[in-house]
């Protein structure tokens, strides 16, 4: 390779500047931080995002094994166990052995848990609306579709 061609290639490579502000991970983290701030400001009962996810999914599907609930909410076994332990301590969920498989723990909402979920779900809708507010309705739909592709 002639020296000039090598120098040109090196110069082009060094002219490609890495800008943190243009990187997907950095932008996603900033968007997640914005969403988290909105979540904390609008969520009821001091629920954390993982606690809300567990309550919302239980309200949607009904009683579930703890293991399945973890899969449905994208939480590993240790995380979902901690979440359910905290929700149970607050009186929002209760656990019992699965009658068909004693190895499984079934998680269900208590009456208080159903009442908190009924208040939290509309708050969750408001949080989503506020998070997506800078986008037009068409952009919101496209953004959510693109995020689903990145799962």
WOTA-V407058 format. One record per pair of residues at least 12 apart in sequence whose C-alpha atoms are under 7 Angstrom apart, sorted by the first residue. I is the first residue (numbers start at 0). GAP is how many residues later the second one is. Records with the same first field share a line. If there is no record, write none. Layout:
I = GAP ; GAP
//
This chain:
34 = 96
37 = 89 ; 93
38 = 88
41 = 81 ; 85
42 = 77 ; 80 ; 81
43 = 76
49 = 33
50 = 32
52 = 20
53 = 19
54 = 62
55 = 61 ; 65
57 = 50 ; 51
58 = 58
61 = 46
62 = 43 ; 44 ; 45
63 = 42 ; 43 ; 44
64 = 39 ; 40 ; 41 ; 42
65 = 39 ; 40 ; 41
90 = 19 ; 21
91 = 17 ; 18 ; 20 ; 21
92 = 14 ; 15 ; 16 ; 17 ; 20
93 = 13 ; 14 ; 15 ; 16
94 = 12 ; 13
//
